[in-house]
């Protein structure tokens, strides 16, 4: 699938559904609200945004808790990064000769 852009976006990472990532957000740690990096899993990707779901409570910047624990990030955001852990079941491509 090709997309038309005025200029190509510069994404530091390429994300797929099921990838483990770290995102910089407000979240709960030891019953305290903190701002920092939190591990999550990519649950949806489109041509502009990445949806990340977390196991602990996360908050919007204005203080509201997100009920489904899913935050959206732009593909070019510096607030999201790959953890280096590959998702289970992702198979290496084996060429057919």
N, C-alpha and C positions, 0 to 999 in steps of 0.2 A: 504494500500500500504506500503510495507516495502522497506527500502533503506539500502544498505550495506555501512558502514563507517569503517574507520580504528579505529576511536574512535567516540563515540556519541557526537554531538555538544551540548553544554550547552546553551540553549536559555532561557533567563530570562522571556520572554513572548511568548505566542502562538497567532499568528495573523490570522484573517479571513478577507475575503473581506467584506468591509463595516464597519470595526472597526474604531473608532476614536483613533488617536494616536498623540503624540507629537514627533517631530523630531528636532534635533539640526542641523541648517543649516544657510546659508547666505540668507537673505530675505529682502524685503522692508517693512518698517514700517514708516508711516508718511512721505513718499517720501524720506526716507533715507535708505541706505543699512546698515543692522545690522546683527550680528551673535548671534543667540540664539534659544530658543525653539519655534516652530511654530506648531499649530494644523493642522492636515491633515487627510485624509481618505485613508485607505488601498484599493488599486484598483486591486492588483494582488499579489499572494503568490505562491512561488514554494518551492522546497526542500532546497534552499540555500538563496534566496533573497525575499525581501518585497518591493513592489512598493507603494509609498505614493504620493497622489496628493493633492496639496494645492490650496487655493483660491487666494493667493497673489503671486507675482513674487518671484521665488527662483533662486539662482545663484550657479554655480559650483565653486569650490575653486579657479580656475584660472580666475574667473571674468565673465564668459559667463552666460547670462541669459538663463534659460531653457524654451523653447517655450511652451511646454505642461504642465509645472508646476509639473512634475512627477520626483521624485528622488528615486533611488533604494538603499536599505540598506541590508547588510547581516543580516540573522536571529539572529546572535549572537552579533550584534553591540550594543554598549552602547550609540549610537547616536539616538536611537529610543526607545520610551516607550509608554505603554498603558496609556490612560487618565482616565480610570475608567468609561467612558461613554459607555454603551452598545449600539450596533446598533439597530435601530428600526426594529421590525419584527422578532428578534431572539427569538425563543420560547423555553421555558423550557421543558426539556424532561419529559414526563409523562409515567411511565411504564405501560404496559398492563398486568394485573393480570389475 
